[in-house]
Amino acid sequence: MTISESILLEPIETKFRFAKQDPNDLRLGDTMQFSEKQLSFLDLSGFCDEKETSLKNAVTLVGYPDDEGISLNGGRPGAKLGPSRIRHFLMRMTPPAHIQDCNKSALIDLGNIAVTAADDLRRRHEAARKVASTIHERGARLLSIGGGHDYGFPDAAAFCSSVHSQGLKPLVINFDAHLDVRPLDRGITSGTPFYRLLEEFPQIDFHEIGLQTQCNSKTHLEWLKSRGGHFSFEEDRQRQGETLLQALQRQMAGSAAKRPKTFLSIDIDAFSSSVAPGASQSWPTGFQAPDFFNCFSWCLKNLDVRGVGVYEVSPPLDIDDRTARLAALIAHRFVFQY
């Protein structure tokens, strides 16, 4: 049986959706489109205007309720529940007051990748990559929520393939405490996405920011250097008194000049545990929310951000839903570009 026959996108059950149904107080749950049935990842035509062949710049939301990659990497499970909890808060948010025609929010929820015991992790990644590839082919932007950071590979790989097909050089920025360039000698895990990416796409502009010294080995750092990757450590930034935006701009050194097509991978453990305790591994020395959002807004304004992935939100480890709310706010800002 082929992937297209066996792996489908599962729609979000009606009981998990939210609509306030107040025209004077609209929420995203009132305005976003939902898939109403299982979808082949090649069938997105139902969300297009009859006269259009693409989804233009609509944001398509896909969830990865899968944390097997985290468990295989020795992390604490729970992130498989991330997509549902992030959606819970995202659907309750209001569109920004300055947005016109908020009844026509360009947010389409395609549901979740189907996770079945019959499919191993590599096969699920193949399905996720085909979903993401279809989204990029149709001109839409991808918003993915996890789930393990191992899904950063299919998301970024689909993006890189799309950009290369246009004769352009893709820019990938990973906000993360970890390099996630572990080799595949122990199989696919949440620690392998960018090893896989740089093995397949050696000619990309790749940046890691927010790395923490206690989370990364010298061997992995040397491997990234050998592949031409750029990186910076959170301790150095804080010691030098730089904002996150200043550190990114210094590190990119002109990469943004031509507004490159960009994919942003955001592992929630890049944030301080005081901000995002609900991660498989978190430390008190990561990002604070205002510093990150200043940087994120700059990226949305100055780069052609075609995709954002937010990974490793683990509700069972969260406190007062701080982490899920943070992830929902990142999604909200990407949808409305502010």
KEBAFI-714909 format. One record per residue (C-alpha): x, y negated, z. Coordinates in steps of 0.001 Angstrom, whole numbers, padded with zeros to 6 digits, always signed. Each point is the difference from the previous one (the first is absolute). Example, Ala and Ser with C-alpha at 12.3 -4.5 7.8 and 13.67 -1.06 7.14 Angstrom:
! residues 2
+012300+004500+007800 +001370-003440-000660 
//
This chain:
! residues 338
+000000+000000+000000 +001403-003408-000936 +000317-002919+002399 -002716-001908-001855 -002389+002890+000629 +000894+000707+003639 +000830-003379+001581 -002701-002631+000228 -000538-003269+001788 -002541+000449+002765 -002419-002926+000508 -000420-001638+003388 -003067+001391+001696 -002872-002451+000320 -000007+000328+003799 +003527-001462+000099 -000881-003063-002069 -001044-003344+001433 -002235-002753-001341 -001265-002914+002102 -002625-000863-002635 -000096-003653+001004 +000412-002323-003028 +001266-002724+002345 +002629+002240+001559 +001288+002334-002688 +002612+002620+000817 +002224+001990-002325 -002231+002997+000567 -002799-002004-001639 +002028-001011-003038 +002414+002813-000820 -000812+002807-002412 +000058+003610+001170 +000419+003172-001971 -003176+002018+000429 +001299+003389-001120 +003077+002127-000324 +002178-001482-002702 +002441+001469-002402 +002978-002333+000274 -000311-000644-003743 -003571-001311+000279 -000137-003629+001114 -002309-001196-002763 -002959-000414+002314 +001669-002964+001675 +000697-001941-003201 -002104-002615-001687 -001691+001544-003046 +002019-002282-002293 +003318+000525+001763 +002502+002796-000381 +001930-000797+003172 -000647-000890+003599 +002065-003173-000422 +001306-001112+003401 -002543+001762+002159 +001426+001583+003144 -000651+003721+000205 +000188+001582+003440 +001136+003610+000456 +000484+001797+003313 +002440+002764+000906 -001429+001884+003008 +003092+002172+000239 +002781+000033+002593 +001652+003311-000804 +003101-001839-001235 +000323-001704+003382 -000245+003305+001876 +002593+001569-002305 +002342-002897+000824 -000410+000533+003759 -002347-002973+000512 -003178-000151+002021 -003144+000881-002018 -003159-002094-000102 +000442-002122-003110 -002452+002145-001950 -002670-001991+001867 +001521-003314-001066 -002021-000617-003180 -003369+000288+001722 +000970-002295+002878 +001568-002624-002267 -003150-000001-002141 -002123-000414+003149 +001537-003423+000617 +000513-001018-003623 -003685+000411-000839 -000964-002237+002930 +002201-002907-001095 -001502-003009-001750 +001252-001192-003390 +002012-003228+000398 -002217-003092+000101 +001796-001573-002970 -000662+002974-002312 -002648-000657-002634 -002540+002664-001006 +000698+002100+003056 -002943+002187-001004 +002316+001391-002678 +002984+001081+002052 +002583+001644-002215 +000527+002891+002406 -000841+003522-001097 +000240+002862+002473 +000713+003186-001952 +000038+002135+003135 +002682+002385+001238 +002299+002494-001631 -001510+003412+000669 +002202+001871+002459 -000552+003755-000055 +001922+002860+001571 +000445+001536-003465 +002149-002900-001201 +003518-000547+001291 +001423-003456+000644 +001769-000252-003368 -003229+000795-001801 -001880-002663+001967 +002717-002492-000926 -000401+000927-003667 -003707-000736+000280 +000630-003311+001787 +002483-001000-002695 -002505+000717-002752 -002636-002054+001811 +002414-002911+000420 +001153+000288-003629 -003578-000229-001235 -000606-003076+002133 +003075-001759-001409 -000873+001038-003557 -003404-001642+000383 +001556-003280+001116 -001177+000200+003602 +002022-000488+003159 +000467+002861+002437 -000659-000237+003727 +000827+003276+001718 -000385+000828+003677 +001494+002972+001793 +000796+002423+001140 +003689+000807-000078 +002644-002163-001650 +000834+002947-002251 -002822-001407-002169 +002228-002998-000625 +001666+002150-002669 -003027+000700-002221 -001213-003576+000429 +003366-001557-000886 +000786+002539-002740 -003286-000686-001796 +000694-003719+000239 +003569+000353-001322 -001129+002142-002929 -002614-002597-000924 +002461-002897+000139 +002686+001891-001931 -002547+000743-002726 -000347-003768-000444 +003751-000378-000466 +000401-001742+003365 +002012+000650+003149 -002119+000812+003064 +000602-001517+003417 -000731+002194+003034 +000220-001426+003525 -000261+002301+002996 -000797-001582+003383 +001097+002716+002386 +002039+000832+003081 +001300+003059-001891 +001851+000413-003288 -002121+003054-000915 +002672+001303-002363 +000408+003452+001519 +000965+002620-002590 -002320+002831-000964 +002056+002833+001479 -002703+000450+002649 -002886-000703-002345 -002293-002979-000452 -000701-001978+003172 -000904-003540+001002 +003749-000678+000008 +000604+000788-003689 -002055-002457-002132 +002784-002330-001119 +002552+002746-000532 -002472+001454-002477 -000719-003413-001515 +003643-000979-000582 +000830+003445-001337 -002699-000372-002654 +000335-003757-000570 +003638-001036+000541 -000442-003261-001945 -002400-001899+002240 +000397-003020+002265 -000427+001609+003425 +000040-001777+003373 -000429+001227+003556 -000634-002551+002729 -000655+000424+003716 +002368+002944+000509 +000871+000747+003612 +003435+001276+000983 -001235+002798+002263 -002139+001458-002785 +002533+000556-002793 +003117+002079-000553 +003223-001182-001621 -000281+002771-002609 -003430-001169-001129 +001115-003624-000101 +003039+000869-002110 -002202+001955-002396 -002265-003033-000461 +003033-002201-000667 +001223+002483-002613 -003330-000339-001796 +000143-003793-000102 -002709-000521+002614 -000156-003233+002000 -000715-000035+003725 +000020-002037+003187 -000261+000821+003674 -002530-001506+002363 +002573-000475+002777 +002198-002117-002272 -002932-002158-001062 -001077-000674+003553 +003572-000638+001153 +000506-002554-002784 -003276-001761+000783 -001442+000561-003464 -003659+000384-000784 -000981+003147-001838 -000682-002092-003096 +003458-001582+000127 +001585+003430+000333 -001947+001361-002971 +000760-003012-002189 +003706+000219+000826 +000044+003719-000699 -001841-000296-003313 +002301-002834-001179 -001902-000985-003127 -001941+003221-000605 -003264-001953+000209 +000978-002544-002671 -002019+001651-002791 -002972+001042+002175 +000691+003727-000390 -002638+002677+000273 +000276+001249+003555 -001078+002812+002289 +000037-000600+003777 +000321+003029+002243 -000835-000756+003632 +000720+002605+002657 -001849-001237+003058 +002893+001040+002239 +001908-003036-001322 -002061-002026+002502 +000757-000284+003681 -001782+002564+002131 -001607-002945+001813 -001762-000840-003278 -000451+003463-001506 +000170+002727+002644 -001978+002422-002155 +002870+001370-002082 +001633+003406-000063 +003161-001743+001192 +000150-003611+001166 +002529-002188+001806 -000288-003356+001830 +002541-001636-002325 -001982-000281-003257 -001957-002745-001782 -002446-002360+001646 -003195-000534-001993 +000311-003759-000802 +003553+000423-001308 -001065+002878-002239 -003078-001765-001358 +002013-003079-000985 +002254+002321-001980 -002929+001969-001430 -001778-003160-001166 +003177-001153-001730 +000222+003336-001814 -003610-000260-001176 +000591-003530-001283 +003396+000444-001626 +000040+003622-001175 -002451+001873-002227 -001005+002481+002683 -001737+002881-001781 -000213+002308+002969 +000147+000101+003798 +000226+003153+002071 -000534-000041+003784 +001081+003228+001656 +000205+001879+003305 -002851-001652+001923 -000840+002561+002682 -003250-000756+001884 +000554+002631+002736 +003184-001865+000999 -001500-003487-000278 -000936-002431+002783 -003164-002101-000409 +000188+000722-003752 +002842-002518-000337 +001721+001962-002755 -003116+000750-002030 -001048-003661+000194 +003464-001085-001146 -000144+002362-002977 -003505-001218-000878 +001223-003597+000104 +002878+000840-002377 -002546+001554-002357 -002306-003032+000289 +002808-002383-000908 +000989+002089-002988 -003564+000158-001296 -000493-003765+000244 +003614-001017-000702 +000593-002434+002874 
//
